[in-house]
């Protein structure tokens, strides 16, 4: 669902550190928004979606198919509190 990020103009980057095949640490490197000239509700929706990706990273949820990751970012606890 790459189209979703393109339309909403956000990106979240992260790094995962492993040892012997086990995740030891994951960190969020950055969260960016490209919402110039977007109405405020689009910015809020995009920000909530990207914070949903952060939620997945923080809770160590990895290896999801793209459709599941994007859908989870839309319905994460963070994303659902934004009006």
C-alpha positions, 0 to 999 in steps of 0.5 A: 500500500505504498500509495497511502504513504504517498498521498499522506506524505509521511515516512517513518524510519527505524533501525533494528539491532539483532544478535544471534537472530534475536532483536536486541534493540529497535529505535526510531530514526526519524519521522517526517511529514511532507504536508505542505499545503495540506488541510489541517485534518490531513496533517493530523491524520498523517501524523497519527498514521506515522505515530502508529508506525512508531507504536509498532516499532516500540512494541517490537511488532515486525515482519508484517506484510505491507498491507498488515503494517499499513493497516495496523498503523491506521488502527493503532491506539495512537492513531485512533485517538486523533479526532 
